[in-house]
Amino acid sequence: MNALITYFFRFFLFLILQIFIFNQLELGFGIYFLICPLFVMLLPFEINVYLMLSIAFLMGGIIDVFSNTYGLHASALLFFAYLRPFVFKLFSPREGYDSLKKPSVKDQGHLWFFSTFGLLLIIYLLYFFILEAFSLEGLFLILQKTILSFILTYLLSLFLHIFLIIRPKKI
C-alpha cells in the first residue's frame, strides 16, 4: 500500500513539474525538458504491461490537455512504455532482475541506468520530434532538437532521480 501511495504521489509530482514548470521554459533551439519518461522508467520491473501502458497514456493525455498538443505526449509516452520491456530485456543481467530491486541508479548502477534510460530517452525524443514535425523534411532540425533535448533532459532526469526520488541516507 505504501508503494502505491508513493507512485501516486510521483505521478502528480511529475505532471505538475512538466505542465507548470518545464513546458513553460523557452530555451531556444527547440530544446524541451521532457521529464515524464523518467516516471515510466521508474515503475517497478514486475508491473503489468497493460497497466504501464495505461499509466503512460493517462499521463501523456493529461499533459496534452494542458499543452494543446493533441496527443503528441500521449503517443510518445505510450511508445516509450511499449519499448521499455524490450530494452530492459536487452540490458538484463545474466541472472535476471531481482524483484526486490527497482529500475534505479541506486539498485542497478549508473551504467545500467544510463544505457537503458539513455536508449529509451533518445528513441522517445526522436519519435516525439518526428511526430511534432510530422515529416522528415527538416531532419537536421529534428536531430538537433533530439540531441540537445536529450543531453539536458537526461541531466535533469538524473538530478531529479538522485535528489528527489532516492532519499538521502539519514545520518
Summary of the structure (lengths in Angstrom):
residues: 171
radius of gyration: 15.8
end to end distance: 27.0
largest distance: 55.4
contacts: 480
relative contact order: 0.14
helix: 70%
strand: 0%
